[in-house]
Amino acid sequence: MTDDTEIEPVDELPADLDLSTLELPYLFPNNNRRRLVGVLYLAVAAVSVLVWFAADDSPRVNAGFLVGGIGVALLGLYSFIAGHDLDVDELDALAIAAKTVGFPVGHASAQLAWRGWTSRPTWRILAYSHEPQPTKRALVLVDGVNGELIDTIVEDNPEDWSQYQR
């Protein structure tokens, strides 16, 4: 049986993507939580190595306890080293970027990323000049631990936004 009435599709965001329910300000999770995991890895490694030393002559304990303990200890040390404190929040990073770029900043966004072997937190700031059709844009990298400016790239905006003018 065919029904001639059309059902209008409903376009709705899922609840977890609905920004109207977001409570501000958002607090980025701190990297220093990795230190807790590092301590847990080190504890497991210590127990593994102690079991190997205590029950070395047991048929149930072999060199795998020692090798596994050393491997887990290395992971624990890495987790502890990579647990940098995130002392610079996104607003501080945006302020550093605005002082650096050399033009009045209009729209800007901040993204937290990690760099290097020790996963040092780094803010990536994309900033546009403050005009209806921005003429400049910049990418600024700011260290999330000490607020040090890592790199800045400023260029003329190659994007054509004329179709969005009011």
PyMOL commands that set and color helices and strands:
alter all, ss='L'
color gray80, all
select helices_A, chain A and resi 15-17+19-21+33-54+63-81+90-100+162-164
alter helices_A, ss='H'
color red, helices_A
select strands_A, chain A and resi 105-115+120-129+136-143+149-156
alter strands_A, ss='S'
color yellow, strands_A
deselect
rebuild
show_as cartoon
